[in-house]
Amino acid sequence: MLDSEEAFAEFVQAAKNEGYQVPINERWQGMQNIRRASYEETRYKIEQYYRKLSL
């Protein structure tokens, strides 16, 4: 059993990193921003690429 909000957030992050879809209740604070790690890495790379183009 998960005993805290932090433990639940870690569980959701791990599940998403493994490719599972985890439905999140809109009323749960801070849970909407948990994204798959590969998504965040790709988003960062694209952001850096477009920053270089705009210079």
Order of alpha helices (4+ residues) and beta strands (2+ residues): alpha-alpha
